[in-house]
Amino acid sequence: MNPSSYASLPERFFARVQPTQVAAPGLIKFNQALASDLDLDLHGFDAPALANLFSGNVLPQGTAPIAMAYAGHQFGHFVAQLGDGRAILIGEMRDRAGVLRDIQLKGCGRTPYSRSGDGRAALGPVLREYLVSEAMHGLGIPATRSLAAVTTGEPVQRETTQPGAILTRVAASHVRVGTFEYFAARGDVAGTKILADYVIDRHYPLCAGDNNPYVALLGQVVSRQAVLIARWMNVGFIHGVMNTDNMAVSGETIDFGPCAFMDTFDPATVFSSIDERGRYAFANQPNAALWNLARFAETLLPLIDADTQRAIGAATEAIATFETLFNHAWLDGMRRKLGLSTSEPGDRQLAEDLLKAMQRNQADFSLSFRALCAAARDPHGDGPMRGHFINPRDYDEWAQRWRVRMSREEIAPKSRAESMQRANPAYIPRNHRVERVIVAAVERGDFAPFEEFSQVLATPYTERAVFADYENPPQPQERVLQTFCGT
């Protein structure tokens, strides 16, 4: 592992800090598959050695740990200084594909940005982030990854006393929109330029040769975010806290605090306990992303053009591409979910009409689309899909149009169904399942449910009879109506 390249930037970009030693680290999970992707050879390490390494008690030789400074708009209100209050970037590695990846410990003690916090993480949020971030990877959605999770042997005080834990997070980088806002808020144009050049070099090297590299950078970030949010929407994912400090400029999903996946389809769904007005409700996520990107554009204006009006014009033009890019990516994903391999003008209406019918009938989002695969395979296979509708005739009316649409494509039913199964997951990290895992670990010290759920989520598109129960939505008494931020 090498020191982070971010640590070579000027000192005002971060604080140098060491992880706080913990009393009795214990290994919960080491992600051997990810370690292999990183070409990280730890075969000589036993469980105690891995626990010491991933708790920060022992650091790899040559690391230069730092906590990154950033600001952010939180639910629309600007906070000029946030920063890594409980996370320390210990270094970076190139994976087998040649991509530079940050290695960060989350929950490893206080930093200069902790404010009144203890810098620690509780076991529950660590398990949630591990499960959901790896589930996103399994679903093929860009996201930070989880390399390891350890217990600390020390309690943390939240609403109650809980076991402490530390997550090792792997990311393309941890630069956020809020990182740019940190320098812009201070009028530090030189710092903004250094940061922008760093991001271009690390993530978007082709922008360097553009006539205006910073307009090109903005355009690339807009494009990545448009596609990312569309993919969230295609699987029913709700981030829960889309503040600008939680939007990575790399285009990865980052920070899995109060996130959740929908059960019953409803565009107004909100799970986050701190999102009291539904700012980041499921259907609001594209607009929230666009708002965040506008804040990003504002930080780049001095770099885009010395003439403010010309800079605003160029930035506005770049931002305006979001809607088209998002709509294209969303519809492309919906076509795959519906088994359509060609494009026709009525496809958007067909997709939207199904979603409206699902909402009226309180149909489960993931199960309905998975059942649609069976209907595509067999013209008489509508039974499972109809079963998700309170009024099956709503489905029947839609399905008649859908089948007419499919008839204009030359694809065998079996091939179409198999293609749809690769777009419609059988398994998602349903809230009630995540909650069961957390309760078992926190209250009984039982990590077997966590281990099994990790296996299920690693291949979410492949049904296995032994895991059939994991497809099921919650019973009324099992429903989790709120999720909570891990801080």
FENNORDA-V700081 format. One record per helix or strand of 3 or more residues. SS is the DSSP state (H for helix, E for strand). FROM is the first residue (numbers start at 1). TO is the last residue. Records with the same first field share a line. If there is no record, write none. Layout:
SS->FROM-TO, FROM-TO
This chain:
H->5-8, 11-13, 32-37, 47-55, 123-139, 177-185, 189-203, 205-209, 213-235, 244-246, 282-304, 308-319, 321-338, 347-360, 365-377, 383-386, 392-406, 413-421, 431-444, 448-458, 465-471, 476-478
E->14-16, 26-30, 66-68, 72-74, 77-79, 87-94, 100-106, 120-122, 145-157, 161-171
